[in-house]
Amino acid sequence: YFMDATGSAPLSGASYLRAGRRVLRPDAVIYLPTQVQGFALANDRVALARSHGTADGELEFWQSPLNGLPRTVSLPGGYTTSGWSLATKERVVRIPSGTEDLEWQPPHLLIAFESGAQEYRDDWRGRGALIEDRVMFLELP
């Protein structure tokens, strides 16, 4: 959704019905691979956090697809929007298990981990997982 200057509200309130519930209509769509827990877009890059339970996760960096031509995506109610697919993966980095959320605040990428939640710690430690209970700041070029 395209957001206001504060980042707290969508610019458009356009909506449609889905499974009997009114939902916001997306301004644009980026198709993602499976097992993505976190997504961040900044300038010409996309970062994805892919999680595999207690196994190590991956942090993937892709070229932004927004520089290419979009395709038309059909939405319920006869609506359409623009859509892009990721095409060029630049790098994959292994990271601790339980990656959950990404936020890009250039030059830093912030990563939060669900393994840091008190609810998961004992179970995950018993399975040999690394528990990361802090937000990780990565400085990227």
C-alpha positions in Angstrom: 0.0 0.0 0.0 1.2 3.5 -0.7 1.4 5.2 2.7 1.1 8.7 3.9 4.2 10.7 5.0 4.0 9.4 8.5 3.9 5.8 7.3 0.9 5.1 9.5 -2.1 5.2 7.1 -2.7 4.1 3.5 -3.2 6.9 1.0 -6.2 5.2 -0.5 -9.1 3.7 1.3 -10.2 1.7 -1.7 -11.4 -1.8 -0.7 -13.2 -4.9 -1.9 -14.9 -8.0 -0.4 -12.8 -11.1 0.2 -14.4 -14.1 1.9 -17.2 -11.9 3.2 -14.8 -9.3 4.8 -13.9 -5.9 3.5 -10.1 -5.6 2.8 -8.0 -2.8 1.5 -7.3 -3.0 -2.2 -3.5 -3.1 -2.9 -1.9 -0.3 -4.9 0.6 -2.7 -6.3 1.8 -6.3 -5.9 5.3 -7.9 -5.8 5.2 -11.7 -6.1 7.5 -13.5 -3.5 8.8 -17.0 -3.2 7.6 -19.3 -0.4 8.6 -19.3 3.2 9.2 -15.5 3.3 8.8 -14.1 6.8 10.2 -10.6 6.2 10.3 -8.2 3.3 11.9 -4.8 2.9 12.2 -2.6 -0.2 14.6 0.3 -0.5 15.8 2.1 -3.6 17.0 -0.5 -6.0 17.0 -3.5 -3.6 14.7 -6.0 -2.1 15.6 -8.0 1.0 13.8 -11.1 2.0 14.1 -13.1 5.2 13.3 -16.8 4.7 12.7 -18.9 7.8 12.8 -22.7 8.3 11.7 -23.1 11.9 14.6 -23.9 14.1 17.0 -24.4 11.1 19.2 -21.5 9.9 17.4 -19.0 7.8 18.5 -17.0 4.8 18.6 -13.3 4.0 18.3 -12.8 0.3 19.0 -9.7 -1.7 17.3 -9.1 -5.0 17.3 -6.3 -7.6 14.2 -4.3 -7.3 11.7 -5.4 -9.9 10.0 -2.0 -9.9 12.4 -0.8 -12.6 10.8 -3.2 -15.1 7.4 -3.1 -16.7 4.5 -4.3 -14.5 1.9 -6.8 -15.5 -1.8 -6.5 -14.8 -3.0 -8.4 -11.8 -6.7 -9.3 -11.5 -8.3 -8.7 -8.1 -11.7 -9.7 -6.8 -14.6 -7.6 -7.8 -13.2 -6.9 -11.3 -10.4 -4.6 -10.0 -6.9 -4.7 -11.3 -3.5 -3.5 -10.1 0.1 -3.5 -11.2 2.3 -6.5 -10.3 6.0 -7.4 -10.5 8.0 -10.6 -10.0 11.5 -10.8 -8.5 13.9 -11.9 -11.2 17.6 -11.2 -10.3 18.9 -12.6 -7.0 22.1 -10.9 -6.0 23.2 -12.6 -2.8 22.1 -15.1 -0.1 23.4 -14.9 3.5 22.8 -17.5 6.2 21.4 -16.0 9.4 20.1 -17.4 12.7 16.8 -19.3 12.9 13.5 -17.6 13.3 13.9 -14.5 11.1 10.6 -12.7 11.3 10.7 -9.0 10.3 12.9 -6.7 8.2 13.0 -2.9 8.1 15.3 -0.9 5.9 16.7 2.3 7.4 19.5 3.0 5.0 22.3 2.2 5.4 21.0 -0.3 7.9 18.8 -3.3 7.5 17.1 -4.2 10.8 16.2 -7.9 11.5 13.9 -9.1 14.3 13.7 -12.8 15.2 10.8 -14.8 16.5 13.3 -17.0 18.3 13.7 -14.2 20.7 10.1 -14.5 21.9 9.9 -16.0 25.4 7.3 -18.5 24.1 9.8 -20.2 21.7 13.0 -20.1 23.7 12.9 -23.3 25.7 11.5 -25.4 22.9 14.0 -24.1 20.3 17.0 -24.4 22.6 15.9 -28.1 23.1 16.2 -28.5 19.4 19.6 -26.9 19.2 18.6 -23.6 17.6 20.5 -20.4 18.1 18.3 -18.0 20.1 18.6 -14.4 18.8 16.8 -12.1 21.2 18.0 -8.8 19.9 17.3 -6.8 16.8 20.2 -7.2 14.4 21.5 -4.1 12.6 23.4 -4.8 9.4 25.2 -2.0 7.6 25.0 -2.5 3.9 26.9 -0.8 1.1 
